[in-house]
């Protein structure tokens, strides 16, 4: 009886772990790793919002939702989330457009530079094409995207 219970518990644990897809994904804000992210959602024009969990260095998403994202016909995804910065007591909302083909890379690094910072305001104010409060650079092993 005890062996059956152990086998059953092991099977349930295996199923729970097998249903998560982990994407190597790092969010850097003002050159520091973002430790606290909430309300992380992925969406496209033809797909509803999909919730995901962010742990520093990975995004955890269910296999079903990952399949939905990959099979979606849109070429890019809109990533939205709230982050609490070490230098601010309130959370900041971010919305980033990511090419869907980046999901097939070994890793994705999102570099966000807030323009209200003196250092980054001077560096990125000339590159501002979209009137946002931040500038985004997305890095993968094979490419970079400036937003």
C-alpha positions in Angstrom: 0.0 0.0 0.0 2.8 2.4 0.9 4.6 1.7 -2.4 1.4 2.5 -4.4 1.0 5.7 -2.5 4.6 6.7 -3.2 4.3 5.9 -6.9 1.0 7.8 -7.1 2.5 10.9 -5.4 5.6 10.7 -7.7 3.3 10.5 -10.8 1.3 13.6 -9.7 4.4 15.6 -9.0 5.8 14.6 -12.4 2.6 15.7 -14.1 2.6 19.1 -12.3 6.2 19.8 -13.3 5.9 18.5 -16.9 3.0 21.0 -17.7 5.2 24.1 -17.2 7.3 25.6 -20.0 10.2 27.7 -18.8 11.5 30.5 -21.0 15.0 32.0 -20.1 14.0 35.6 -19.7 15.7 38.3 -17.7 14.2 41.8 -17.1 16.8 44.5 -16.4 15.7 47.9 -15.3 18.2 50.7 -15.2 21.0 48.1 -15.5 19.9 46.1 -12.5 18.0 42.8 -12.5 14.3 43.3 -11.7 13.4 41.2 -8.7 9.7 41.9 -8.3 7.4 41.6 -11.3 3.6 41.2 -11.1 0.7 40.9 -13.5 2.9 39.6 -16.3 0.7 39.1 -19.4 1.4 38.1 -23.0 -1.0 39.1 -25.8 -1.3 39.7 -29.5 -3.8 41.3 -31.8 -5.5 37.9 -32.4 -4.9 36.3 -29.0 -6.4 37.1 -25.6 -4.1 37.9 -22.6 -2.2 35.0 -21.2 -0.9 35.2 -17.6 2.6 34.0 -16.8 4.8 33.9 -13.7 8.2 35.6 -13.6 11.0 34.3 -11.4 14.3 36.1 -11.9 15.7 34.6 -15.1 12.6 32.7 -16.2 9.0 33.0 -17.3 6.9 30.1 -16.3 3.9 29.4 -18.6 1.7 26.4 -19.0 2.3 24.1 -22.0 -1.2 24.8 -23.4 -0.6 28.6 -23.3 2.8 28.2 -24.8 1.3 26.2 -27.7 -1.3 28.9 -28.1 1.4 31.6 -28.4 3.5 29.6 -30.9 0.5 28.7 -33.1 -0.8 32.3 -33.1 -0.4 34.0 -36.5 0.8 37.3 -35.2 4.5 38.1 -35.7 4.9 39.8 -32.4 3.7 39.7 -28.8 2.8 42.5 -26.4 4.4 41.9 -22.9 2.9 43.9 -20.1 3.9 43.8 -16.4 4.3 45.9 -13.3 7.7 46.1 -11.6 8.7 47.5 -8.2 12.0 49.3 -8.5 14.5 49.4 -5.7 14.7 53.2 -6.0 11.0 53.8 -6.0 8.3 52.8 -3.5 5.6 52.5 -6.2 5.3 50.1 -9.0 5.8 51.1 -12.7 3.9 49.7 -15.6 5.7 48.6 -18.7 4.5 47.5 -22.1 7.0 45.9 -24.6 6.5 44.6 -28.1 8.6 41.4 -28.6 9.0 39.6 -31.9 7.6 36.1 -31.5 10.6 34.4 -33.1 12.6 35.6 -30.0 10.8 32.9 -28.0 12.8 30.2 -29.8 16.1 31.7 -28.7 18.2 30.3 -25.8 17.5 33.5 -23.7 15.9 36.9 -23.9 17.2 39.9 -22.0 14.9 42.9 -21.7 16.8 46.1 -20.9 14.6 49.0 -19.8 16.0 52.4 -19.3 13.8 54.9 -17.5 14.1 58.4 -18.9 13.4 60.1 -15.6 16.9 59.0 -14.5 19.5 61.6 -15.2 22.0 59.1 -16.6 19.6 57.5 -19.1 17.7 60.7 -19.9 20.8 62.1 -21.6 21.8 58.8 -23.2 18.4 57.9 -24.8 16.5 61.1 -25.2 17.6 61.6 -28.8 16.5 58.0 -29.7 13.0 58.6 -28.5 10.6 57.9 -31.4 7.7 56.8 -29.2 6.6 59.1 -26.5 7.2 56.7 -23.6 8.8 57.2 -20.2 11.3 54.5 -20.9 13.6 53.1 -23.6 13.8 49.3 -24.3 16.6 47.2 -25.8 15.9 43.5 -26.3 18.8 41.1 -26.6 19.0 37.5 -27.7 22.1 35.4 -28.6 21.6 36.3 -32.3 20.1 39.7 -32.4 19.0 43.0 -30.8 15.9 45.1 -31.1 15.7 48.7 -30.1 12.3 50.1 -29.2 
